[in-house]
Structures are given as C-alpha cells and as structure tokens.
C-alpha cells in the first residue's frame, strides 16, 4: 500500500517536473521532456534490435530464436 502511494506521488511530481522543464527549455536545442524522464519508478527498457531474418523465423517458420530459448516454456 505504501509503495502504491509512493508511485502515485512520483507520478504527479514527475508530471510537474516535466512541465517546468519544458517551459524553460530551448526547443531548438533539446527534445521535449516526458514525465517518465523524471520518474524513478518508470521502466526504462530499450527495444530489442533484430533483423528481418529473425522475424521470418518466428512468424513464418515458427522457430524460436536462440537468445529466447530460456524464456520458452
């Protein structure tokens, strides 16, 4: 319960921080900030990079890529 409240508080605080940062930024030099840029609870995941061969193996041939076999049941 306490963690949920903390997350909710940070959600609101990070929105205000993003608003203040965006008001004071130079649009020609930096991108717009998002609340998740300031939220310590926001998950920061980078998308997996895969070539077209992996997509072909998964969706056409039905194979599981080598690096994902541990996660497969």
Secondary structure, 3 states (H helix, E strand, C coil): CHHHHHHHHHHHHHHHHHHHHHHCCCCCCCCCCCHHHCCCCCCCCCCCCCCHHHHHHHHCCCCCCHHHCCCCC
